[in-house]
Amino acid sequence: MEKRKSDTEKKEQAKAERELIEAILCLRDADECRRFLRDLCTPKEIIDLSERWVVARLLDAGQHSYRDIHDLTGVSVTTIGRVARFLQQEDFHGYRLVIDRMKAGK
């Protein structure tokens, strides 16, 4: 069971998240982003993030079932469902924002 975080721990976590976001916003191009991600994340974490991004784009295209996406990518149906929920229902709209911007840039 995970221990509940104190208010101080929550504030520190929020500060760390803000600082990470600021660091990401300092990156100037794809090469800098790639280098930062390789320093920041394990190879497995980068793979997981990349797979979620592929899943988000496949879901957005609307041409594949969860099972098809699993067969294409090897990503678990549970993860596909989670990505779908964040793409369609959650309030963050991060996937939607980036997918729409990338479509507009074409």
Distance bins in CASP14 RR format, pairs under 12 A and 6 or more apart:
PFRMAT RR
TARGET T0000
AUTHOR 0000-0000-0000
RMODE 2
METHOD distances of the structure
MODEL  1
2 9 0 0 0 0 0 1 0 0 0 0 0
3 9 0 0 0 0 1 0 0 0 0 0 0
4 10 0 0 0 0 1 0 0 0 0 0 0
5 11 0 0 0 0 1 0 0 0 0 0 0
5 12 0 0 0 0 1 0 0 0 0 0 0
5 13 1 0 0 1 0 0 0 0 0 0 0
5 14 0 0 0 0 0 1 0 0 0 0 0
6 12 0 0 0 0 1 0 0 0 0 0 0
6 13 0 0 0 0 0 1 0 0 0 0 0
7 13 0 0 0 0 0 1 0 0 0 0 0
7 14 0 0 0 0 0 1 0 0 0 0 0
8 14 0 0 0 0 0 1 0 0 0 0 0
8 15 0 0 0 0 0 1 0 0 0 0 0
9 15 0 0 0 0 0 1 0 0 0 0 0
9 16 0 0 0 0 0 1 0 0 0 0 0
10 16 0 0 0 0 0 1 0 0 0 0 0
10 17 0 0 0 0 0 1 0 0 0 0 0
11 17 0 0 0 0 0 1 0 0 0 0 0
11 18 0 0 0 0 0 1 0 0 0 0 0
12 18 0 0 0 0 0 1 0 0 0 0 0
12 19 0 0 0 0 0 1 0 0 0 0 0
13 19 0 0 0 0 0 1 0 0 0 0 0
13 20 0 0 0 0 0 1 0 0 0 0 0
14 20 0 0 0 0 0 1 0 0 0 0 0
14 21 0 0 0 0 0 1 0 0 0 0 0
15 21 0 0 0 0 0 1 0 0 0 0 0
15 22 0 0 0 0 0 1 0 0 0 0 0
16 22 0 0 0 0 0 1 0 0 0 0 0
16 23 0 0 0 0 0 1 0 0 0 0 0
17 23 0 0 0 0 0 1 0 0 0 0 0
17 24 0 0 0 0 0 1 0 0 0 0 0
18 24 0 0 0 0 0 1 0 0 0 0 0
18 25 0 0 0 0 0 1 0 0 0 0 0
19 25 0 0 0 0 0 1 0 0 0 0 0
19 26 0 0 0 0 0 1 0 0 0 0 0
20 26 0 0 0 0 0 1 0 0 0 0 0
20 27 0 0 0 0 0 1 0 0 0 0 0
20 36 0 0 0 0 0 1 0 0 0 0 0
20 37 0 0 0 0 0 1 0 0 0 0 0
20 40 0 0 0 0 1 0 0 0 0 0 0
20 41 0 0 0 0 0 1 0 0 0 0 0
21 27 0 0 0 0 0 1 0 0 0 0 0
23 32 0 0 0 0 0 1 0 0 0 0 0
23 33 0 0 0 0 0 1 0 0 0 0 0
23 36 1 0 0 1 0 0 0 0 0 0 0
23 37 0 0 0 0 0 1 0 0 0 0 0
23 39 0 0 0 0 0 1 0 0 0 0 0
23 40 0 0 0 0 1 0 0 0 0 0 0
24 32 0 0 0 0 0 1 0 0 0 0 0
24 33 1 0 0 1 0 0 0 0 0 0 0
24 36 1 0 0 1 0 0 0 0 0 0 0
24 37 0 0 0 0 1 0 0 0 0 0 0
24 40 0 0 0 0 1 0 0 0 0 0 0
25 32 0 0 0 0 0 1 0 0 0 0 0
25 33 0 0 0 0 0 1 0 0 0 0 0
25 36 0 0 0 0 0 1 0 0 0 0 0
26 32 0 0 0 0 1 0 0 0 0 0 0
26 33 0 0 0 0 0 1 0 0 0 0 0
26 36 0 0 0 0 1 0 0 0 0 0 0
27 33 1 0 1 0 0 0 0 0 0 0 0
27 34 0 0 0 0 1 0 0 0 0 0 0
27 35 0 0 0 0 1 0 0 0 0 0 0
27 36 1 0 1 0 0 0 0 0 0 0 0
27 37 0 0 0 0 1 0 0 0 0 0 0
27 39 0 0 0 0 0 1 0 0 0 0 0
27 40 0 0 0 0 0 1 0 0 0 0 0
28 34 0 0 0 0 0 1 0 0 0 0 0
28 35 0 0 0 0 0 1 0 0 0 0 0
28 36 0 0 0 0 0 1 0 0 0 0 0
29 35 0 0 0 0 0 1 0 0 0 0 0
29 36 0 0 0 0 0 1 0 0 0 0 0
30 36 0 0 0 0 0 1 0 0 0 0 0
30 37 0 0 0 0 0 1 0 0 0 0 0
31 37 0 0 0 0 0 1 0 0 0 0 0
31 38 0 0 0 0 0 1 0 0 0 0 0
32 38 0 0 0 0 0 1 0 0 0 0 0
32 39 0 0 0 0 0 1 0 0 0 0 0
33 39 0 0 0 0 0 1 0 0 0 0 0
33 40 0 0 0 0 0 1 0 0 0 0 0
33 41 0 0 0 0 0 1 0 0 0 0 0
33 46 0 0 0 0 0 1 0 0 0 0 0
33 49 0 0 0 0 0 1 0 0 0 0 0
34 40 0 0 0 0 0 1 0 0 0 0 0
34 41 0 0 0 0 0 1 0 0 0 0 0
34 46 0 0 0 0 1 0 0 0 0 0 0
34 50 0 0 0 0 0 1 0 0 0 0 0
35 41 0 0 0 0 0 1 0 0 0 0 0
35 46 0 0 0 0 0 1 0 0 0 0 0
36 46 0 0 0 0 0 1 0 0 0 0 0
37 43 0 0 0 0 0 1 0 0 0 0 0
37 45 0 0 0 0 1 0 0 0 0 0 0
37 46 1 0 1 0 0 0 0 0 0 0 0
37 47 0 0 0 0 0 1 0 0 0 0 0
37 48 0 0 0 0 0 1 0 0 0 0 0
37 49 1 0 0 1 0 0 0 0 0 0 0
37 50 0 0 0 0 1 0 0 0 0 0 0
38 45 0 0 0 0 0 1 0 0 0 0 0
38 46 1 0 0 1 0 0 0 0 0 0 0
38 47 0 0 0 0 0 1 0 0 0 0 0
38 49 0 0 0 0 0 1 0 0 0 0 0
39 45 0 0 0 0 0 1 0 0 0 0 0
39 46 0 0 0 0 0 1 0 0 0 0 0
40 46 0 0 0 0 1 0 0 0 0 0 0
40 49 0 0 0 0 0 1 0 0 0 0 0
41 47 0 0 0 0 1 0 0 0 0 0 0
41 48 0 0 0 0 1 0 0 0 0 0 0
41 49 1 0 0 1 0 0 0 0 0 0 0
41 50 0 0 0 0 0 1 0 0 0 0 0
42 48 0 0 0 0 1 0 0 0 0 0 0
42 49 0 0 0 0 0 1 0 0 0 0 0
43 49 0 0 0 0 0 1 0 0 0 0 0
43 50 0 0 0 0 0 1 0 0 0 0 0
44 50 0 0 0 0 0 1 0 0 0 0 0
44 51 0 0 0 0 0 1 0 0 0 0 0
45 51 0 0 0 0 0 1 0 0 0 0 0
45 52 0 0 0 0 0 1 0 0 0 0 0
46 52 0 0 0 0 0 1 0 0 0 0 0
46 53 0 0 0 0 0 1 0 0 0 0 0
47 53 0 0 0 0 0 1 0 0 0 0 0
47 54 0 0 0 0 0 1 0 0 0 0 0
47 73 0 0 0 0 0 1 0 0 0 0 0
47 74 0 0 0 0 0 1 0 0 0 0 0
47 75 0 0 0 0 0 1 0 0 0 0 0
47 79 0 0 0 0 0 1 0 0 0 0 0
48 54 0 0 0 0 0 1 0 0 0 0 0
48 55 0 0 0 0 0 1 0 0 0 0 0
48 73 0 0 0 0 0 1 0 0 0 0 0
48 74 0 0 0 0 0 1 0 0 0 0 0
48 75 0 0 0 0 1 0 0 0 0 0 0
48 76 0 0 0 0 0 1 0 0 0 0 0
48 79 0 0 0 0 1 0 0 0 0 0 0
48 82 0 0 0 0 0 1 0 0 0 0 0
48 83 0 0 0 0 0 1 0 0 0 0 0
49 55 0 0 0 0 0 1 0 0 0 0 0
49 56 0 0 0 0 0 1 0 0 0 0 0
49 75 0 0 0 0 0 1 0 0 0 0 0
49 79 0 0 0 0 0 1 0 0 0 0 0
49 83 0 0 0 0 0 1 0 0 0 0 0
49 95 0 0 0 0 0 1 0 0 0 0 0
50 56 0 0 0 0 0 1 0 0 0 0 0
50 57 0 0 0 0 0 1 0 0 0 0 0
50 73 0 0 0 0 1 0 0 0 0 0 0
50 75 0 0 0 0 0 1 0 0 0 0 0
51 57 0 0 0 0 0 1 0 0 0 0 0
51 58 0 0 0 0 0 1 0 0 0 0 0
51 69 0 0 0 0 0 1 0 0 0 0 0
51 70 0 0 0 0 0 1 0 0 0 0 0
51 72 0 0 0 0 0 1 0 0 0 0 0
51 73 1 0 0 1 0 0 0 0 0 0 0
51 74 1 0 0 1 0 0 0 0 0 0 0
51 75 1 0 1 0 0 0 0 0 0 0 0
51 76 0 0 0 0 1 0 0 0 0 0 0
51 79 1 0 0 1 0 0 0 0 0 0 0
51 80 0 0 0 0 1 0 0 0 0 0 0
51 82 0 0 0 0 0 1 0 0 0 0 0
51 83 0 0 0 0 1 0 0 0 0 0 0
52 58 0 0 0 0 0 1 0 0 0 0 0
52 59 0 0 0 0 0 1 0 0 0 0 0
52 69 0 0 0 0 0 1 0 0 0 0 0
52 73 0 0 0 0 1 0 0 0 0 0 0
52 75 1 0 0 1 0 0 0 0 0 0 0
52 76 0 0 0 0 0 1 0 0 0 0 0
52 79 1 0 0 1 0 0 0 0 0 0 0
52 80 0 0 0 0 1 0 0 0 0 0 0
52 81 0 0 0 0 0 1 0 0 0 0 0
52 82 0 0 0 0 1 0 0 0 0 0 0
52 83 1 0 1 0 0 0 0 0 0 0 0
52 84 0 0 0 0 0 1 0 0 0 0 0
52 85 0 0 0 0 0 1 0 0 0 0 0
52 86 0 0 0 0 1 0 0 0 0 0 0
52 87 0 0 0 0 0 1 0 0 0 0 0
52 94 0 0 0 0 0 1 0 0 0 0 0
52 95 0 0 0 0 1 0 0 0 0 0 0
52 98 0 0 0 0 0 1 0 0 0 0 0
53 59 0 0 0 0 0 1 0 0 0 0 0
53 60 0 0 0 0 0 1 0 0 0 0 0
53 73 0 0 0 0 0 1 0 0 0 0 0
53 75 0 0 0 0 0 1 0 0 0 0 0
53 79 0 0 0 0 0 1 0 0 0 0 0
53 83 0 0 0 0 1 0 0 0 0 0 0
53 86 0 0 0 0 0 1 0 0 0 0 0
53 87 0 0 0 0 0 1 0 0 0 0 0
53 94 0 0 0 0 0 1 0 0 0 0 0
53 95 0 0 0 0 1 0 0 0 0 0 0
53 98 0 0 0 0 1 0 0 0 0 0 0
53 99 0 0 0 0 1 0 0 0 0 0 0
53 102 0 0 0 0 0 1 0 0 0 0 0
54 60 0 0 0 0 0 1 0 0 0 0 0
54 61 0 0 0 0 0 1 0 0 0 0 0
54 64 0 0 0 0 0 1 0 0 0 0 0
54 69 0 0 0 0 1 0 0 0 0 0 0
54 70 0 0 0 0 0 1 0 0 0 0 0
54 72 0 0 0 0 1 0 0 0 0 0 0
54 73 1 0 1 0 0 0 0 0 0 0 0
54 74 0 0 0 0 1 0 0 0 0 0 0
54 75 1 0 0 1 0 0 0 0 0 0 0
54 79 0 0 0 0 0 1 0 0 0 0 0
54 80 0 0 0 0 0 1 0 0 0 0 0
54 83 0 0 0 0 1 0 0 0 0 0 0
54 95 0 0 0 0 0 1 0 0 0 0 0
54 99 0 0 0 0 0 1 0 0 0 0 0
55 61 0 0 0 0 0 1 0 0 0 0 0
55 62 0 0 0 0 0 1 0 0 0 0 0
55 64 0 0 0 0 1 0 0 0 0 0 0
55 66 0 0 0 0 1 0 0 0 0 0 0
55 68 0 0 0 0 0 1 0 0 0 0 0
55 69 1 0 1 0 0 0 0 0 0 0 0
55 70 0 0 0 0 1 0 0 0 0 0 0
55 72 0 0 0 0 1 0 0 0 0 0 0
55 73 1 0 0 1 0 0 0 0 0 0 0
55 74 0 0 0 0 1 0 0 0 0 0 0
55 75 1 0 1 0 0 0 0 0 0 0 0
55 76 0 0 0 0 1 0 0 0 0 0 0
55 77 0 0 0 0 0 1 0 0 0 0 0
55 78 0 0 0 0 0 1 0 0 0 0 0
55 79 1 0 0 1 0 0 0 0 0 0 0
55 80 1 0 1 0 0 0 0 0 0 0 0
55 81 0 0 0 0 1 0 0 0 0 0 0
55 82 0 0 0 0 1 0 0 0 0 0 0
55 83 1 0 1 0 0 0 0 0 0 0 0
55 84 0 0 0 0 1 0 0 0 0 0 0
55 85 0 0 0 0 0 1 0 0 0 0 0
55 86 0 0 0 0 0 1 0 0 0 0 0
55 87 0 0 0 0 1 0 0 0 0 0 0
55 95 0 0 0 0 1 0 0 0 0 0 0
55 99 0 0 0 0 0 1 0 0 0 0 0
56 62 0 0 0 0 0 1 0 0 0 0 0
56 69 0 0 0 0 0 1 0 0 0 0 0
56 73 0 0 0 0 0 1 0 0 0 0 0
56 75 0 0 0 0 0 1 0 0 0 0 0
56 79 0 0 0 0 0 1 0 0 0 0 0
56 80 0 0 0 0 1 0 0 0 0 0 0
56 81 0 0 0 0 0 1 0 0 0 0 0
56 82 0 0 0 0 0 1 0 0 0 0 0
56 83 1 0 1 0 0 0 0 0 0 0 0
56 84 0 0 0 0 1 0 0 0 0 0 0
56 85 0 0 0 0 0 1 0 0 0 0 0
56 86 0 0 0 0 1 0 0 0 0 0 0
56 87 1 0 1 0 0 0 0 0 0 0 0
56 88 0 0 0 0 0 1 0 0 0 0 0
56 93 0 0 0 0 0 1 0 0 0 0 0
56 94 0 0 0 0 1 0 0 0 0 0 0
56 95 1 0 1 0 0 0 0 0 0 0 0
56 96 0 0 0 0 1 0 0 0 0 0 0
56 97 0 0 0 0 0 1 0 0 0 0 0
56 98 0 0 0 0 1 0 0 0 0 0 0
56 99 1 0 0 1 0 0 0 0 0 0 0
56 100 0 0 0 0 0 1 0 0 0 0 0
56 102 0 0 0 0 0 1 0 0 0 0 0
57 63 0 0 0 0 0 1 0 0 0 0 0
57 64 0 0 0 0 0 1 0 0 0 0 0
57 69 0 0 0 0 0 1 0 0 0 0 0
57 72 0 0 0 0 0 1 0 0 0 0 0
57 73 0 0 0 0 0 1 0 0 0 0 0
57 83 0 0 0 0 1 0 0 0 0 0 0
57 87 0 0 0 0 1 0 0 0 0 0 0
57 95 0 0 0 0 1 0 0 0 0 0 0
57 96 0 0 0 0 0 1 0 0 0 0 0
57 98 0 0 0 0 1 0 0 0 0 0 0
57 99 1 0 0 1 0 0 0 0 0 0 0
57 100 0 0 0 0 0 1 0 0 0 0 0
57 102 0 0 0 0 1 0 0 0 0 0 0
57 103 0 0 0 0 1 0 0 0 0 0 0
58 64 1 0 1 0 0 0 0 0 0 0 0
58 65 0 0 0 0 0 1 0 0 0 0 0
58 66 0 0 0 0 1 0 0 0 0 0 0
58 67 0 0 0 0 0 1 0 0 0 0 0
58 68 0 0 0 0 1 0 0 0 0 0 0
58 69 1 0 1 0 0 0 0 0 0 0 0
58 70 0 0 0 0 0 1 0 0 0 0 0
58 71 0 0 0 0 0 1 0 0 0 0 0
58 72 1 0 0 1 0 0 0 0 0 0 0
58 73 1 0 0 1 0 0 0 0 0 0 0
58 74 0 0 0 0 0 1 0 0 0 0 0
58 75 0 0 0 0 1 0 0 0 0 0 0
58 80 0 0 0 0 1 0 0 0 0 0 0
58 81 0 0 0 0 0 1 0 0 0 0 0
58 83 0 0 0 0 1 0 0 0 0 0 0
58 84 0 0 0 0 0 1 0 0 0 0 0
58 87 0 0 0 0 0 1 0 0 0 0 0
58 95 0 0 0 0 0 1 0 0 0 0 0
58 99 0 0 0 0 0 1 0 0 0 0 0
59 65 0 0 0 0 0 1 0 0 0 0 0
59 66 0 0 0 0 1 0 0 0 0 0 0
59 68 0 0 0 0 0 1 0 0 0 0 0
59 69 1 0 0 1 0 0 0 0 0 0 0
59 70 0 0 0 0 0 1 0 0 0 0 0
59 72 0 0 0 0 0 1 0 0 0 0 0
59 73 0 0 0 0 0 1 0 0 0 0 0
59 75 0 0 0 0 0 1 0 0 0 0 0
59 79 0 0 0 0 0 1 0 0 0 0 0
59 80 1 0 0 1 0 0 0 0 0 0 0
59 81 0 0 0 0 1 0 0 0 0 0 0
59 82 0 0 0 0 0 1 0 0 0 0 0
59 83 1 0 0 1 0 0 0 0 0 0 0
59 84 1 0 1 0 0 0 0 0 0 0 0
59 85 0 0 0 0 0 1 0 0 0 0 0
59 86 0 0 0 0 1 0 0 0 0 0 0
59 87 1 0 1 0 0 0 0 0 0 0 0
59 88 0 0 0 0 1 0 0 0 0 0 0
59 95 0 0 0 0 1 0 0 0 0 0 0
59 96 0 0 0 0 0 1 0 0 0 0 0
59 99 0 0 0 0 1 0 0 0 0 0 0
60 69 0 0 0 0 0 1 0 0 0 0 0
60 83 0 0 0 0 1 0 0 0 0 0 0
60 84 0 0 0 0 1 0 0 0 0 0 0
60 86 0 0 0 0 0 1 0 0 0 0 0
60 87 1 0 0 1 0 0 0 0 0 0 0
60 88 0 0 0 0 1 0 0 0 0 0 0
60 94 0 0 0 0 0 1 0 0 0 0 0
60 95 1 0 0 1 0 0 0 0 0 0 0
60 96 0 0 0 0 1 0 0 0 0 0 0
60 97 0 0 0 0 0 1 0 0 0 0 0
60 98 0 0 0 0 0 1 0 0 0 0 0
60 99 1 0 1 0 0 0 0 0 0 0 0
60 100 0 0 0 0 1 0 0 0 0 0 0
60 102 0 0 0 0 1 0 0 0 0 0 0
60 103 0 0 0 0 1 0 0 0 0 0 0
61 68 0 0 0 0 0 1 0 0 0 0 0
61 69 0 0 0 0 1 0 0 0 0 0 0
61 72 0 0 0 0 0 1 0 0 0 0 0
61 87 0 0 0 0 0 1 0 0 0 0 0
61 99 0 0 0 0 1 0 0 0 0 0 0
61 103 0 0 0 0 0 1 0 0 0 0 0
62 68 0 0 0 0 0 1 0 0 0 0 0
62 69 0 0 0 0 1 0 0 0 0 0 0
62 84 0 0 0 0 0 1 0 0 0 0 0
62 87 0 0 0 0 0 1 0 0 0 0 0
62 88 0 0 0 0 0 1 0 0 0 0 0
62 99 0 0 0 0 0 1 0 0 0 0 0
63 69 0 0 0 0 1 0 0 0 0 0 0
63 72 0 0 0 0 0 1 0 0 0 0 0
64 70 0 0 0 0 1 0 0 0 0 0 0
64 71 0 0 0 0 1 0 0 0 0 0 0
64 72 1 0 0 1 0 0 0 0 0 0 0
64 73 0 0 0 0 1 0 0 0 0 0 0
64 75 0 0 0 0 0 1 0 0 0 0 0
64 80 0 0 0 0 1 0 0 0 0 0 0
64 84 0 0 0 0 0 1 0 0 0 0 0
65 71 0 0 0 0 1 0 0 0 0 0 0
65 72 0 0 0 0 0 1 0 0 0 0 0
65 77 0 0 0 0 1 0 0 0 0 0 0
65 80 0 0 0 0 1 0 0 0 0 0 0
65 81 0 0 0 0 0 1 0 0 0 0 0
65 84 0 0 0 0 0 1 0 0 0 0 0
66 72 0 0 0 0 0 1 0 0 0 0 0
66 73 0 0 0 0 0 1 0 0 0 0 0
66 74 0 0 0 0 0 1 0 0 0 0 0
66 75 0 0 0 0 1 0 0 0 0 0 0
66 76 0 0 0 0 1 0 0 0 0 0 0
66 77 1 0 1 0 0 0 0 0 0 0 0
66 78 0 0 0 0 1 0 0 0 0 0 0
66 79 0 0 0 0 1 0 0 0 0 0 0
66 80 1 0 1 0 0 0 0 0 0 0 0
66 81 1 0 0 1 0 0 0 0 0 0 0
66 82 0 0 0 0 0 1 0 0 0 0 0
66 83 0 0 0 0 1 0 0 0 0 0 0
66 84 1 0 0 1 0 0 0 0 0 0 0
66 85 0 0 0 0 0 1 0 0 0 0 0
67 73 0 0 0 0 0 1 0 0 0 0 0
67 74 0 0 0 0 0 1 0 0 0 0 0
67 75 0 0 0 0 0 1 0 0 0 0 0
67 76 0 0 0 0 0 1 0 0 0 0 0
67 77 1 0 0 1 0 0 0 0 0 0 0
67 80 0 0 0 0 1 0 0 0 0 0 0
67 81 0 0 0 0 0 1 0 0 0 0 0
68 74 0 0 0 0 0 1 0 0 0 0 0
68 75 0 0 0 0 0 1 0 0 0 0 0
68 77 0 0 0 0 0 1 0 0 0 0 0
68 80 0 0 0 0 1 0 0 0 0 0 0
69 75 1 0 0 1 0 0 0 0 0 0 0
69 76 0 0 0 0 0 1 0 0 0 0 0
69 77 0 0 0 0 1 0 0 0 0 0 0
69 79 0 0 0 0 1 0 0 0 0 0 0
69 80 1 0 1 0 0 0 0 0 0 0 0
69 81 0 0 0 0 1 0 0 0 0 0 0
69 83 0 0 0 0 1 0 0 0 0 0 0
69 84 0 0 0 0 1 0 0 0 0 0 0
70 76 1 0 0 1 0 0 0 0 0 0 0
70 77 1 0 1 0 0 0 0 0 0 0 0
70 78 0 0 0 0 1 0 0 0 0 0 0
70 79 0 0 0 0 1 0 0 0 0 0 0
70 80 1 0 0 1 0 0 0 0 0 0 0
70 81 0 0 0 0 0 1 0 0 0 0 0
70 83 0 0 0 0 0 1 0 0 0 0 0
71 77 0 0 0 0 0 1 0 0 0 0 0
71 80 0 0 0 0 0 1 0 0 0 0 0
72 80 0 0 0 0 0 1 0 0 0 0 0
73 79 0 0 0 0 1 0 0 0 0 0 0
73 80 0 0 0 0 1 0 0 0 0 0 0
73 83 0 0 0 0 0 1 0 0 0 0 0
74 80 0 0 0 0 1 0 0 0 0 0 0
75 81 0 0 0 0 1 0 0 0 0 0 0
75 82 0 0 0 0 1 0 0 0 0 0 0
75 83 0 0 0 0 1 0 0 0 0 0 0
75 84 0 0 0 0 0 1 0 0 0 0 0
76 82 0 0 0 0 1 0 0 0 0 0 0
76 83 0 0 0 0 0 1 0 0 0 0 0
77 83 0 0 0 0 0 1 0 0 0 0 0
77 84 0 0 0 0 0 1 0 0 0 0 0
78 84 0 0 0 0 0 1 0 0 0 0 0
78 85 0 0 0 0 0 1 0 0 0 0 0
79 85 0 0 0 0 0 1 0 0 0 0 0
79 86 0 0 0 0 0 1 0 0 0 0 0
80 86 0 0 0 0 0 1 0 0 0 0 0
80 87 0 0 0 0 0 1 0 0 0 0 0
81 87 0 0 0 0 1 0 0 0 0 0 0
81 88 0 0 0 0 1 0 0 0 0 0 0
81 89 0 0 0 0 0 1 0 0 0 0 0
81 90 0 0 0 0 0 1 0 0 0 0 0
82 88 0 0 0 0 0 1 0 0 0 0 0
82 89 0 0 0 0 0 1 0 0 0 0 0
82 90 0 0 0 0 1 0 0 0 0 0 0
82 95 0 0 0 0 0 1 0 0 0 0 0
83 89 0 0 0 0 0 1 0 0 0 0 0
83 90 0 0 0 0 0 1 0 0 0 0 0
83 94 0 0 0 0 0 1 0 0 0 0 0
83 95 1 0 0 1 0 0 0 0 0 0 0
83 96 0 0 0 0 0 1 0 0 0 0 0
83 99 0 0 0 0 0 1 0 0 0 0 0
84 90 0 0 0 0 0 1 0 0 0 0 0
84 95 0 0 0 0 1 0 0 0 0 0 0
84 96 0 0 0 0 0 1 0 0 0 0 0
85 91 0 0 0 0 0 1 0 0 0 0 0
85 92 0 0 0 0 0 1 0 0 0 0 0
85 95 0 0 0 0 0 1 0 0 0 0 0
86 92 1 0 0 1 0 0 0 0 0 0 0
86 93 0 0 0 0 1 0 0 0 0 0 0
86 94 1 0 0 1 0 0 0 0 0 0 0
86 95 1 0 1 0 0 0 0 0 0 0 0
86 96 0 0 0 0 1 0 0 0 0 0 0
86 97 0 0 0 0 0 1 0 0 0 0 0
86 98 0 0 0 0 0 1 0 0 0 0 0
86 99 0 0 0 0 0 1 0 0 0 0 0
87 93 0 0 0 0 1 0 0 0 0 0 0
87 94 0 0 0 0 1 0 0 0 0 0 0
87 95 1 0 1 0 0 0 0 0 0 0 0
87 96 1 0 0 1 0 0 0 0 0 0 0
87 97 0 0 0 0 0 1 0 0 0 0 0
87 98 0 0 0 0 0 1 0 0 0 0 0
87 99 0 0 0 0 1 0 0 0 0 0 0
87 100 0 0 0 0 0 1 0 0 0 0 0
88 94 0 0 0 0 0 1 0 0 0 0 0
88 95 0 0 0 0 1 0 0 0 0 0 0
88 96 0 0 0 0 1 0 0 0 0 0 0
88 99 0 0 0 0 0 1 0 0 0 0 0
89 95 0 0 0 0 0 1 0 0 0 0 0
89 96 0 0 0 0 0 1 0 0 0 0 0
90 96 0 0 0 0 1 0 0 0 0 0 0
92 98 0 0 0 0 0 1 0 0 0 0 0
93 99 0 0 0 0 1 0 0 0 0 0 0
93 100 0 0 0 0 1 0 0 0 0 0 0
93 101 0 0 0 0 0 1 0 0 0 0 0
94 100 0 0 0 0 1 0 0 0 0 0 0
94 101 0 0 0 0 0 1 0 0 0 0 0
94 102 0 0 0 0 0 1 0 0 0 0 0
95 101 0 0 0 0 0 1 0 0 0 0 0
95 102 0 0 0 0 0 1 0 0 0 0 0
96 102 0 0 0 0 0 1 0 0 0 0 0
96 103 0 0 0 0 0 1 0 0 0 0 0
97 103 0 0 0 0 0 1 0 0 0 0 0
97 104 0 0 0 0 0 1 0 0 0 0 0
98 104 0 0 0 0 0 1 0 0 0 0 0
98 105 0 0 0 0 0 1 0 0 0 0 0
99 105 0 0 0 0 0 1 0 0 0 0 0
99 106 0 0 0 0 0 1 0 0 0 0 0
100 106 0 0 0 0 0 1 0 0 0 0 0
END
